Structures are given as structure tokens and as C-alpha cells.
Amino acid sequence: MGQVTIYLDQEHEQRLKQAARAAGLPVSRYVARLVEDKTRNEWPENVRALPGQWADFPSLDELRVSGPDSAGRAVKYALDTTALVRAATLVTHNIGEFQRIPDLHVTDWFE
């Protein structure tokens, strides 16, 4: 297992220690999890399990019926309205497209 040395000013060191303590983890494990989360190149298993979980969410074929020009808009509309109605968090890499929608919770797993 590799070791990394980082240098932090006192304020950030304290914030790191507080965050690790709040997560119930040693600082080294907390930093390791941050690195794992921020360098992930595939969706977490709990996100990959989501497709098909909501029976009332339109299928991809239903979204494509309106034609290729509007399919992207239809998908975005279906995603944001479903997330809003369910008070869910929308997981996307296209943050800018969805952040403009009031009260919609958005997160970027690839950031």
C-alpha cells in the first residue's frame, strides 16, 4: 500500500480532522475514501441498480417516440420532474443543465 504525504495549513488540518471524526474514521481512511470517491470511473453499485426501479418512469423507447431532436429534452424532463416529485437527488455529470431548476437536488459522481 502506498503512502502519501500532504501539507495542510492549520485551518484545513483541523477541518479534515473534524470531518474524519464526524465520519467515525481515522484521518488516513477518511482521506483514502475521498480519493476513492473523487477518482471513481464508474457508477457505484447502488446507482447502477436504479434503472427500472420506478414503474412510472418512462422507458427509453417511450422517450424516443417523439423523435431524435426532442429525445434529449424528453429524457431531461423525465429525469428532473421524477427527481422533484420524489424529492430525490439527481445523479448526473451534466450539473449545469440541471442546477438551474429550483429545489432540484443534483450531485455529480464524477467530480
C-alpha positions in Angstrom: 0.0 0.0 0.0 1.4 3.4 -1.0 1.9 6.3 1.4 1.3 9.9 0.6 2.4 13.0 2.5 0.3 16.1 2.2 0.8 19.5 3.7 -2.1 21.5 5.0 -2.4 24.8 6.8 -3.7 24.6 10.3 -7.3 25.6 9.4 -7.6 22.8 6.8 -5.9 20.3 9.0 -8.5 21.0 11.7 -11.4 20.8 9.2 -10.0 17.5 8.0 -9.8 16.1 11.5 -13.3 17.2 12.3 -14.7 15.7 9.2 -12.9 12.4 9.8 -14.1 12.4 13.4 -17.7 13.1 12.3 -17.5 10.2 9.8 -16.1 7.9 12.6 -12.9 7.2 10.6 -9.2 7.7 11.2 -7.9 10.6 9.1 -5.9 8.3 6.8 -9.0 6.2 6.0 -11.1 9.3 5.5 -8.6 10.8 3.0 -8.4 7.4 1.2 -12.3 7.4 0.9 -12.2 10.9 -0.5 -9.6 9.8 -3.1 -11.7 6.7 -4.0 -14.9 8.8 -4.4 -13.2 11.6 -6.4 -11.3 9.3 -8.8 -14.1 6.7 -9.4 -14.5 6.0 -13.1 -17.8 4.0 -12.9 -21.1 4.5 -11.1 -21.4 3.0 -7.6 -23.4 -0.3 -7.4 -26.3 1.4 -5.6 -26.6 3.9 -8.6 -26.3 1.1 -11.2 -29.2 -0.7 -9.5 -31.6 2.2 -10.0 -32.7 1.7 -13.7 -36.2 0.1 -13.7 -36.9 0.7 -10.1 -39.7 3.2 -10.7 -42.6 1.7 -12.6 -44.0 5.1 -13.6 -40.7 6.4 -15.1 -41.0 6.3 -19.0 -38.9 3.7 -20.7 -36.2 4.7 -23.2 -38.4 3.6 -26.1 -41.3 5.8 -24.8 -38.9 8.8 -24.6 -37.6 8.2 -28.1 -41.1 8.1 -29.7 -41.1 11.9 -30.0 -38.1 11.8 -32.4 -34.3 12.3 -32.1 -34.5 16.1 -31.9 -36.6 16.1 -28.8 -35.4 12.8 -27.2 -32.7 14.6 -25.1 -35.2 17.2 -23.9 -37.7 14.4 -23.0 -35.1 12.5 -21.1 -34.1 15.6 -19.1 -37.7 16.5 -18.4 -38.5 12.9 -17.2 -35.4 12.9 -15.0 -35.8 16.3 -13.4 -39.6 16.0 -12.8 -39.3 12.5 -11.4 -36.5 13.7 -9.1 -38.5 16.7 -8.0 -41.7 14.7 -7.3 -39.9 12.1 -5.3 -37.6 14.7 -3.5 -34.8 12.6 -4.8 -31.2 13.6 -5.8 -30.5 13.6 -9.5 -27.1 12.0 -10.2 -25.5 13.4 -13.4 -22.3 14.6 -14.8 -24.3 17.4 -16.6 -24.6 19.6 -13.5 -25.1 22.9 -15.4 -28.1 21.6 -17.2 -30.0 20.7 -14.0 -28.7 23.2 -11.4 -30.9 25.9 -12.9 -34.1 24.1 -11.7 -35.2 25.4 -8.3 -35.4 22.9 -5.5 -33.8 20.1 -7.5 -31.1 18.3 -5.7 -28.2 17.4 -8.0 -24.9 15.7 -7.5 -22.0 14.8 -9.8 -20.5 11.4 -9.1 -17.6 12.1 -11.5 -16.4 15.4 -10.0 
